[in-house]
Amino acid sequence: MGILAGLLSGLFGVGGGILIVPGLVMLMHMPQRLAHGTSLAAIVPIAGSGVAGYAVADSVDWPAAALITLGAVWGAVLGTRVLHVARQDTLRKAFAGFLLLTAARLLLDIPEALGRGGITLGIALALIGLGLASGTLAGLLGVGGGIVIVPGLVLLFAVPDAVAKGTSLLVIIPTAVAGTLSNVQRSNADLRVAATVGLFGVASAFAATTLSVNMDPTASSVLFALLLVAVAAQMLLRGRGARAVGG
């Protein structure tokens, strides 16, 4: 599970929680909320290794990452609190719908990577808002937030694909740490399992960044869109399965 999550993380700039959460639930029969918290902790070493790979290729937007992180850390804390009171089925449907819309936008309109330009007050606030949204989803769903940050940077700020992925992974680290600290206080993370999964994903995440930085941007956008569709389908099917068991 850790090796596969690392490959996914390095290739697409995501944390890997979209594999880790269902894996923990199905293979270890871990409760859903505990799986989300454990996944978020496992993401920390995986994302750190991925960032190193993108940094070597000079594919990290450090100023943008700092602003996104500012919103993401607060969002992660908010998301972990909402996790304990929110209706999971409603949240799952809404998020799946958002992913499908984002995938459609990526497939229909692949923007030219002109770069974000200088950081004005408006761009700074927009980056902080992007971080707040990604952090909230990270804390709530046990994902790193990259499935929001990467398409957000590409579609809204025209950031080159590889740079968007490297920047996303950099933001994921403090986001996952903040969410994990909040989860640990609520006994909602199995740190031993998280360490095992995370450490086995370190090498594969770094290796996958080499492939990612040399990938054609159009092919990368199409693959990322397909990833979003797969995640949305997984979430909807998981919700249907939970209702079937409960009914």
Secondary structure by P-SEA (a helix, b strand, c coil): caaaaaaaaaaccccaaaaaaaaaaacccccaaaaaaaaaaaaaaaaaaaaaaaaaacccaaaaaaaaaaaaaaaaaaaaaaccccaaaaaaaaaaaaaaaaaaaaaaccccccccccccaaaaaaaaaaaaaaaaaaaaccccccccaaaaaaacccccaaaaaaaaaaaaaaaaaaaaaaaaaacccaaaaaaaaaaaaaaaaaaaaaaaaaccaaaaaaaaaaaaaaaaaaaaaaaaaaaaaac
